[in-house]
């Protein structure tokens, strides 16, 4: 910044010009600071809008996955119930399996839906430091939501990989096609699948509840 030295001859004139220079400098600094704060606020607002949109998409995806998996759980659960009843009744393997398939209305299979849970908006907000310009309570709300999405997604993957014997499941499906399988073997596999559906459903419902509650808090805080 170029500052021209006052050329006044009297002290009064010098003091007046000096004050004008100081005021000009302070005004310029204040304007610069205001513009900087405006850009920060705009960046934080834009990031919040993108985060809210991304979370809304994730909520919809979680709900869709819950609905799809509930249908699969109902089908596979019915198969297990009929199979167990026939096993206890002493029905032969082929008859028990055939009856269970008829009652469940489908062939045997494993089709579980895991939501992808997007986080691109969060990663962008971290990269461009928009999160640091948000109020602390707003930042904490977003942090809780994304931390829970990350943790639940990890649990969903672990549940499937840990509690389903995939090689055994593949063998069961192959044996079903060839008819070389016992009703008890099939029932054990069905029980594994029911457990995975139930655990994942519980985890997804907990996540949905938290995301919705946090979004409601955000709207309330904003006065909507």
GULUMKOL-344617 format. One record per residue: x, y, z of N, C-alpha, C, CB in turn; residue in three letters. Coordinates in steps of 0.02 Angstrom, whole numbers, plus 50000, padded with zeros to 5 digits. Glycine has a CB too. Example, Ala and Ser with C-alpha at 12.3 -4.5 7.8 and 13.67 -1.06 7.14 Angstrom:
BEGIN
  n_px  n_py  n_pz ca_px ca_py ca_pz  c_px  c_py  c_pz cb_px cb_py cb_pz residu
 50660 49716 50390 50615 49775 50390 50660 49835 50390 50565 49776 50452    ALA
 50642 49888 50354 50684 49947 50357 50645 50002 50394 50704 49970 50286    SER
This chain:
BEGIN
  n_px  n_py  n_pz ca_px ca_py ca_pz  c_px  c_py  c_pz cb_px cb_py cb_pz residu
 50042 49941 50000 50000 50000 50000 50044 50062 50000 49952 50000 50061    UNK
 50030 50108 49955 50069 50170 49950 50038 50223 49995 50072 50195 49876    UNK
 50079 50252 50038 50056 50305 50083 50096 50367 50069 50063 50284 50158    UNK
 50063 50420 50051 50096 50483 50036 50104 50523 50101 50057 50523 49983    UNK
 50165 50547 50113 50178 50586 50174 50144 50654 50168 50254 50595 50185    UNK
 50106 50674 50218 50072 50740 50216 50123 50796 50209 50030 50750 50279    UNK
 50105 50845 50168 50149 50902 50157 50125 50965 50193 50154 50917 50082    UNK
 50080 50956 50241 50053 51014 50278 50108 51047 50319 49996 50992 50325    UNK
 50099 51113 50329 50150 51151 50366 50131 51160 50439 50159 51220 50334    UNK
 50067 51163 50455 50047 51171 50526 50032 51104 50557 49985 51218 50532    UNK
 50039 51102 50622 50026 51039 50658 49953 51019 50650 50043 51046 50732    UNK
 49909 51069 50651 49837 51055 50644 49821 51023 50577 49796 51120 50653    UNK
 49850 51050 50524 49840 51022 50457 49871 50952 50452 49870 51068 50404    UNK
 49929 50945 50481 49963 50880 50481 49922 50827 50517 50033 50885 50513    UNK
 49896 50845 50576 49855 50798 50615 49792 50779 50577 49837 50828 50684    UNK
 49761 50827 50545 49700 50813 50507 49713 50766 50450 49669 50878 50481    UNK
 49767 50779 50412 49784 50735 50356 49805 50666 50380 49839 50767 50314    UNK
 49839 50664 50437 49861 50600 50464 49801 50557 50484 49908 50612 50525    UNK
 49753 50590 50516 49693 50554 50537 49655 50527 50476 49647 50600 50578    UNK
 49653 50568 50423 49619 50547 50362 49653 50484 50332 49618 50604 50311    UNK
 49719 50483 50334 49757 50426 50308 49741 50363 50350 49832 50440 50309    UNK
 49742 50372 50416 49728 50315 50461 49658 50289 50450 49737 50336 50535    UNK
 49611 50336 50445 49541 50316 50434 49534 50278 50367 49495 50378 50434    UNK
 49569 50302 50316 49566 50270 50250 49594 50199 50254 49606 50311 50198    UNK
 49649 50191 50289 49680 50125 50296 49634 50078 50334 49748 50130 50332    UNK
 49605 50102 50390 49560 50061 50429 49498 50042 50390 49541 50097 50494    UNK
 49472 50089 50351 49413 50076 50310 49429 50022 50257 49389 50140 50275    UNK
 49487 50028 50226 49507 49979 50176 49515 49910 50207 49573 50000 50142    UNK
 49544 49907 50266 49553 49843 50300 49485 49813 50320 49597 49851 50362    UNK
 49440 49857 50343 49374 49833 50363 49336 49806 50303 49333 49891 50396    UNK
 49340 49841 50247 49307 49817 50186 49336 49751 50163 49312 49869 50131    UNK
 49402 49747 50165 49435 49685 50145 49413 49627 50190 49511 49692 50147    UNK
 49409 49641 50256 49388 49589 50303 49315 49569 50291 49398 49614 50375    UNK
 49273 49618 50276 49202 49604 50263 49194 49560 50201 49163 49670 50254    UNK
 49231 49576 50149 49228 49536 50087 49253 49464 50101 49271 49569 50032    UNK
 49306 49459 50141 49333 49393 50158 49282 49352 50197 49398 49401 50199    UNK
 49248 49385 50245 49198 49351 50285 49138 49331 50242 49175 49395 50343    UNK
 49121 49373 50194 49065 49357 50150 49081 49295 50109 49050 49417 50103    UNK
 49141 49291 50083 49161 49233 50044 49161 49169 50087 49230 49244 50013    UNK
 49183 49176 50149 49182 49119 50194 49111 49096 50208 49218 49136 50259    UNK
 49068 49144 50222 48998 49128 50236 48964 49096 50176 48960 49192 50257    UNK
 48979 49122 50117 48950 49095 50055 48974 49023 50044 48968 49139 49994    UNK
 49038 49011 50056 49065 48944 50046 49034 48895 50096 49142 48946 50054    UNK
 49026 48917 50159 48995 48874 50210 48922 48859 50193 49000 48907 50279    UNK
 48886 48910 50169 48816 48901 50151 48808 48853 50092 48784 48969 50134    UNK
 48852 48861 50043 48849 48817 49985 48866 48745 50004 48898 48841 49930    UNK
 48915 48736 50048 48934 48669 50071 48876 48637 50110 48997 48673 50116    UNK
 48842 48677 50153 48786 48651 50192 48730 48628 50146 48760 48704 50241    UNK
 48717 48667 50093 48665 48649 50046 48682 48582 50011 48655 48705 49994    UNK
 48745 48574 49992 48766 48512 49959 48765 48453 50007 48836 48521 49930    UNK
 48784 48464 50069 48783 48411 50119 48711 48389 50133 48817 48434 50184    UNK
 48666 48437 50140 48596 48420 50153 48566 48379 50095 48554 48483 50164    UNK
 48584 48399 50034 48558 48363 49976 48586 48292 49974 48577 48401 49911    UNK
 48650 48285 49989 48681 48219 49989 48652 48174 50043 48757 48225 49997    UNK
 48641 48202 50102 48612 48163 50158 48541 48142 50141 48613 48205 50223    UNK
 48503 48186 50108 48435 48169 50087 48435 48110 50038 48400 48230 50055    UNK
 48483 48110 49992 48491 48054 49945 48507 47990 49983 48546 48069 49893    UNK
 48551 47995 50033 48571 47936 50071 48513 47909 50112 48629 47952 50117    UNK
 48472 47954 50141 48414 47932 50178 48366 47893 50133 48377 47992 50210    UNK
 48354 47920 50073 48310 47887 50025 48338 47818 50006 48300 47930 49962    UNK
 48404 47814 49998 48435 47751 49979 48430 47700 50035 48509 47762 49960    UNK
 48439 47723 50097 48433 47678 50155 48362 47651 50160 48453 47714 50220    UNK
 48313 47695 50150 48243 47673 50153 48227 47623 50099 48196 47733 50148    UNK
 48254 47635 50040 48243 47588 49984 48274 47520 49999 48271 47617 49919    UNK
 48334 47521 50028 48368 47459 50046 48330 47421 50100 48440 47473 50069    UNK
 48304 47457 50149 48265 47426 50203 48203 47392 50174 48244 47478 50255    UNK
 48169 47426 50130 48108 47398 50099 48124 47335 50059 48075 47450 50054    UNK
 48177 47339 50019 48197 47281 49978 48217 47222 50022 48254 47300 49932    UNK
 48257 47235 50073 48280 47181 50117 48224 47152 50160 48336 47206 50161    UNK
 48176 47194 50179 48119 47168 50217 48080 47118 50176 48073 47226 50239    UNK
 48073 47131 50111 48039 47084 50067 48077 47018 50062 48030 47114 49998    UNK
 48143 47023 50056 48185 46963 50053 48183 46925 50119 48257 46981 50035    UNK
 48184 46962 50175 48182 46929 50241 48116 46892 50250 48191 46982 50297    UNK
 48062 46923 50228 47996 46890 50234 47995 46825 50194 47940 46938 50210    UNK
 48023 46828 50134 48024 46769 50091 48068 46713 50120 48049 46787 50021    UNK
 48129 46731 50139 48176 46681 50165 48155 46656 50234 48247 46709 50167    UNK
 48123 46701 50273 48098 46682 50338 48041 46631 50334 48075 46743 50377    UNK
 47997 46643 50285 47942 46596 50274 47969 46528 50253 47893 46623 50220    UNK
 48019 46528 50211 48050 46465 50190 48076 46427 50250 48106 46478 50139    UNK
 48110 46463 50295 48139 46431 50355 48085 46404 50401 48182 46481 50392    UNK
 48031 46442 50410 47977 46419 50454 47945 46355 50429 47924 46474 50461    UNK
 47929 46353 50365 47898 46294 50336 47946 46235 50338 47876 46307 50263    UNK
 48009 46248 50323 48059 46195 50323 48067 46164 50392 48126 46222 50298    UNK
 48070 46207 50443 48078 46182 50512 48018 46141 50533 48088 46241 50560    UNK
 47959 46164 50516 47899 46127 50534 47898 46058 50501 47836 46166 50513    UNK
 47918 46056 50438 47919 45991 50403 47973 45945 50429 47929 46002 50328    UNK
 48030 45973 50449 48084 45933 50479 48059 45902 50544 48148 45976 50491    UNK
 48027 45942 50585 48001 45917 50649 47946 45865 50638 47974 45975 50692    UNK
 47909 45873 50583 47855 45825 50568 47882 45761 50537 47805 45857 50520    UNK
 47947 45758 50524 47978 45698 50497 47971 45689 50422 47950 45639 50530    UNK
 47956 45744 50387 47949 45740 50315 48017 45729 50283 47916 45804 50286    UNK
 48019 45692 50228 48082 45678 50194 48113 45741 50165 48071 45627 50138    UNK
 48178 45737 50150 48214 45796 50126 48183 45828 50065 48286 45778 50111    UNK
 48172 45788 50013 48147 45815 49951 48077 45844 49959 48146 45761 49897    UNK
 48035 45808 49997 47967 45832 50008 47967 45897 50049 47925 45779 50043    UNK
 48009 45900 50101 48012 45959 50144 48037 46020 50105 48057 45946 50204    UNK
 48089 46010 50064 48117 46065 50026 48068 46089 49973 48184 46044 49992    UNK
 48035 46041 49940 47986 46059 49889 47929 46099 49919 47959 45996 49853    UNK
 47905 46077 49976 47850 46110 50011 47871 46181 50032 47827 46069 50073    UNK
 47932 46187 50059 47957 46253 50081 47962 46301 50022 48025 46246 50115    UNK
 47985 46277 49967 47992 46319 49907 47923 46342 49882 48029 46282 49852    UNK
 47875 46297 49884 47808 46315 49862 47777 46367 49908 47764 46253 49859    UNK
 47787 46359 49973 47757 46405 50021 47790 46474 50020 47762 46375 50091    UNK
 47855 46475 50007 47890 46539 50006 47881 46574 49939 47965 46529 50020    UNK
 47857 46536 49890 47842 46566 49825 47902 46586 49784 47799 46625 49834    UNK
 47959 46554 49796 48019 46574 49758 48072 46520 49762 48047 46641 49784    UNK
 48120 46525 49719 48178 46482 49723 48226 46508 49776 48214 46476 49654    UNK
 48272 46466 49798 48318 46487 49850 48371 46534 49822 48352 46425 49881    UNK
 48384 46588 49859 48436 46635 49837 48451 46686 49892 48414 46671 49774    UNK
 48504 46724 49882 48525 46774 49930 48535 46840 49893 48591 46753 49967    UNK
 48491 46888 49906 48494 46951 49870 48485 47009 49919 48440 46954 49815    UNK
 48538 47027 49953 48535 47080 50003 48559 47146 49973 48577 47062 50066    UNK
 48525 47200 49991 48542 47266 49965 48581 47306 50017 48478 47304 49943    UNK
 48638 47332 49998 48680 47373 50042 48683 47444 50012 48752 47343 50051    UNK
 48660 47495 50048 48663 47563 50020 48734 47587 50012 48625 47611 50065    UNK
 48747 47625 49959 48815 47648 49946 48836 47706 49992 48822 47670 49873    UNK
 48787 47746 50014 48799 47803 50060 48853 47849 50033 48819 47776 50130    UNK
 48833 47895 49991 48879 47942 49960 48909 47989 50012 48844 47983 49905    UNK
 48971 48012 49999 49004 48059 50044 49048 48109 50005 49047 48021 50095    UNK
 49033 48117 49940 49072 48163 49899 49067 48235 49924 49049 48159 49827    UNK
 49007 48257 49944 48998 48326 49967 49039 48338 50031 48924 48340 49980    UNK
 49042 48288 50074 49082 48295 50136 49156 48300 50118 49069 48234 50183    UNK
 49180 48259 50073 49250 48260 50054 49269 48327 50023 49265 48203 50005    UNK
 49224 48355 49982 49237 48420 49952 49239 48474 50005 49183 48437 49899    UNK
 49193 48472 50053 49191 48522 50106 49253 48519 50150 49128 48513 50149    UNK
 49279 48459 50158 49342 48452 50196 49400 48481 50156 49356 48377 50214    UNK
 49402 48465 50091 49457 48486 50049 49461 48562 50041 49451 48453 49980    UNK
 49403 48594 50032 49405 48667 50023 49396 48707 50088 49350 48688 49974    UNK
 49398 48671 50144 49396 48701 50211 49330 48737 50226 49453 48749 50219    UNK
 49277 48722 50189 49213 48754 50201 49186 48736 50271 49162 48733 50148    UNK
 49203 48677 50295 49179 48655 50361 49205 48701 50416 49201 48584 50374    UNK
 49264 48728 50408 49294 48770 50460 49258 48837 50465 49367 48782 50446    UNK
 49217 48855 50416 49181 48919 50417 49111 48912 50445 49178 48948 50347    UNK
 49091 48850 50462 49024 48839 50489 49023 48850 50564 49001 48767 50472    UNK
 48963 48867 50591 48955 48869 50664 48970 48800 50694 48884 48893 50684    UNK
 48995 48798 50754 49016 48735 50785 48960 48684 50790 49044 48749 50853    UNK
 48900 48706 50810 48845 48658 50817 48825 48628 50750 48785 48692 50850    UNK
 48827 48668 50697 48810 48643 50630 48862 48593 50607 48805 48701 50580    UNK
 48925 48609 50618 48980 48564 50599 48974 48498 50636 49048 48597 50614    UNK
 48958 48500 50700 48952 48439 50739 48895 48395 50714 48942 48455 50812    UNK
 48839 48426 50692 48783 48387 50666 48804 48348 50604 48724 48433 50650    UNK
 48838 48383 50558 48860 48349 50497 48912 48295 50513 48890 48401 50448    UNK
 48956 48310 50559 49008 48261 50578 48977 48198 50607 49058 48292 50628    UNK
 48926 48206 50649 48892 48147 50677 48859 48105 50623 48839 48169 50729    UNK
 48826 48138 50576 48791 48102 50523 48839 48063 50479 48750 48150 50481    UNK
 48893 48095 50459 48940 48061 50414 48980 48007 50451 48987 48111 50381    UNK
 48995 48019 50515 49030 47968 50554 48986 47906 50561 49050 47995 50623    UNK
 48922 47916 50573 48876 47859 50580 48866 47823 50514 48809 47881 50608    UNK
 48863 47860 50459 48857 47828 50393 48918 47784 50380 48850 47880 50338    UNK
 48976 47810 50396 49038 47771 50386 49038 47708 50429 49100 47814 50402    UNK
 49020 47715 50493 49022 47658 50539 48970 47605 50521 49010 47681 50610    UNK
 48910 47628 50503 48857 47580 50485 48874 47543 50421 48789 47615 50478    UNK
 48901 47579 50373 48920 47546 50310 48973 47492 50323 48947 47598 50259    UNK
 49019 47507 50368 49070 47457 50386 49038 47397 50419 49124 47488 50432    UNK
 48989 47410 50464 48955 47355 50498 48915 47312 50449 48909 47382 50553    UNK
 48883 47345 50400 48844 47307 50351 48888 47259 50312 48808 47355 50303    UNK
 48946 47284 50293 48993 47241 50256 49021 47185 50299 49051 47283 50228    UNK
 49035 47201 50362 49063 47151 50407 49012 47097 50423 49087 47183 50473    UNK
 48948 47117 50433 48896 47069 50449 48889 47017 50394 48830 47104 50460    UNK
 48887 47040 50332 48880 46994 50276 48940 46947 50269 48871 47032 50212    UNK
 49000 46976 50276 49060 46935 50267 49074 46889 50325 49119 46980 50256    UNK
 49053 46908 50386 49070 46870 50446 49020 46815 50461 49075 46916 50504    UNK
 48957 46826 50446 48905 46779 50468 48876 46736 50412 48850 46816 50501    UNK
 48897 46748 50351 48876 46705 50296 48937 46668 50269 48840 46746 50239    UNK
 48934 46603 50271 48987 46562 50242 48976 46560 50167 48988 46489 50274    UNK
 49009 46606 50131 48996 46613 50060 49011 46550 50019 49036 46671 50033    UNK
 49068 46517 50031 49080 46454 49994 49025 46402 50008 49148 46425 50013    UNK
 49005 46398 50071 48952 46351 50089 48886 46371 50057 48944 46346 50165    UNK
 48873 46436 50054 48812 46461 50022 48811 46443 49948 48805 46537 50031    UNK
 48869 46452 49916 48874 46434 49844 48862 46360 49834 48943 46454 49817    UNK
 48890 46320 49880 48879 46247 49876 48805 46230 49885 48922 46210 49928    UNK
 48774 46263 49933 48702 46251 49945 48661 46267 49884 48678 46292 50005    UNK
 48676 46323 49852 48638 46343 49793 48649 46294 49736 48658 46415 49771    UNK
 48711 46269 49729 48725 46219 49677 48689 46154 49692 48801 46207 49672    UNK
 48691 46134 49756 48658 46071 49776 48582 46076 49768 48676 46054 49848    UNK
 48556 46136 49777 48484 46145 49768 48465 46131 49695 48463 46217 49788    UNK
 48507 46152 49650 48493 46142 49579 48497 46068 49559 48541 46184 49537    UNK
 48543 46032 49591 48551 45962 49574 48506 45917 49616 48624 45941 49582    UNK
 48477 45945 49669 48433 45906 49712 48471 45864 49763 48390 45861 49671    UNK
 48536 45877 49770 48579 45839 49816 48591 45879 49880 48646 45820 49781    UNK
 48539 45886 49921 48545 45926 49982 48493 45902 50033 48535 46002 49967    UNK
 48512 45905 50096 48465 45886 50149 48426 45947 50173 48502 45852 50208    UNK
 48368 45935 50201 48327 45990 50226 48361 46025 50285 48257 45964 50247    UNK
 48397 45987 50325 48431 46017 50383 48489 46062 50360 48458 45961 50430    UNK
 48525 46041 50309 48580 46082 50282 48552 46147 50255 48617 46043 50226    UNK
 48496 46142 50219 48465 46203 50193 48440 46247 50249 48407 46185 50146    UNK
 48413 46217 50300 48386 46257 50356 48442 46296 50392 48350 46212 50406    UNK
 48500 46264 50400 48557 46299 50432 48578 46361 50391 48617 46251 50441    UNK
 48580 46352 50325 48598 46408 50281 48545 46463 50285 48607 46383 50209    UNK
 48483 46444 50284 48428 46493 50288 48433 46533 50353 48360 46458 50284    UNK
 48449 46499 50408 48456 46533 50472 48511 46586 50470 48471 46483 50528    UNK
 48567 46570 50438 48621 46619 50430 48596 46681 50393 48680 46587 50393    UNK
 48560 46670 50339 48536 46725 50299 48486 46768 50337 48504 46699 50234    UNK
 48441 46736 50374 48392 46772 50414 48428 46818 50464 48344 46723 50451    UNK
 48480 46791 50496 48517 46831 50545 48549 46892 50512 48572 46788 50578    UNK
 48578 46883 50453 48610 46939 50418 48558 46992 50399 48647 46914 50355    UNK
 48502 46970 50372 48449 47017 50354 48425 47056 50415 48389 46980 50322    UNK
 48416 47022 50470 48391 47055 50531 48442 47104 50559 48373 47002 50584    UNK
 48505 47084 50561 48557 47128 50588 48566 47190 50544 48623 47091 50594    UNK
 48569 47179 50479 48578 47236 50434 48517 47282 50435 48591 47212 50362    UNK
 48458 47252 50440 48397 47293 50445 48397 47336 50507 48336 47248 50444    UNK
 48418 47307 50563 48422 47345 50625 48472 47402 50620 48441 47299 50684    UNK
 48530 47389 50591 48581 47441 50583 48557 47497 50537 48646 47410 50556    UNK
 48524 47479 50483 48500 47530 50436 48444 47572 50466 48476 47497 50370    UNK
 48401 47541 50505 48347 47579 50537 48375 47628 50588 48297 47531 50570    UNK
 48426 47606 50624 48458 47652 50672 48490 47711 50637 48511 47614 50714    UNK
 48522 47697 50580 48554 47751 50542 48501 47799 50514 48596 47722 50485    UNK
 48448 47771 50487 48394 47814 50459 48366 47860 50514 48337 47770 50429    UNK
 48354 47832 50573 48328 47871 50629 48374 47929 50647 48316 47826 50690    UNK
 48439 47914 50652 48487 47966 50670 48491 48020 50617 48557 47935 50681    UNK
 48494 48001 50553 48499 48051 50499 48438 48096 50498 48508 48016 50432    UNK
 48380 48067 50505 48318 48106 50504 48315 48154 50563 48256 48060 50503    UNK
 48333 48129 50622 48332 48171 50682 48381 48230 50676 48350 48129 50744    UNK
 48440 48217 50649 48490 48271 50642 48466 48323 50591 48557 48242 50621    UNK
 48434 48300 50537 48408 48347 50487 48351 48388 50516 48384 48309 50425    UNK
 48310 48358 50558 48257 48395 50591 48285 48448 50638 48211 48347 50629    UNK
 48338 48431 50674 48371 48480 50718 48399 48538 50677 48428 48446 50757    UNK
 48426 48523 50619 48455 48575 50576 48400 48623 50552 48491 48544 50516    UNK
 48343 48595 50532 48288 48637 50509 48260 48680 50566 48232 48594 50480    UNK
 48256 48649 50625 48232 48686 50684 48279 48743 50701 48224 48638 50744    UNK
 48344 48730 50699 48393 48781 50714 48390 48838 50664 48463 48751 50715    UNK
 48373 48821 50601 48368 48872 50549 48302 48909 50550 48378 48840 50481    UNK
 48256 48886 50594 48192 48920 50600 48140 48898 50550 48201 48992 50594    UNK
 48150 48838 50518 48102 48813 50468 48053 48765 50501 48140 48778 50410    UNK
